[in-house]
């Protein structure tokens, strides 16, 4: 199984936690790679809606900026 397929099989909460981890570690290259995988896949294939990822990113960036 490819890494992309593995990511797409994870529950939504796990996908968002993974993205949160990469942001916390300031690993933006990996964050955007995973985000791209989630955006390119259809929701029925395990991807996430654009609005979900946009809202998540904005919330996390606000949280980081307020630290």
Beta strands, then each sheet from edge to edge (+ up, - down):
end
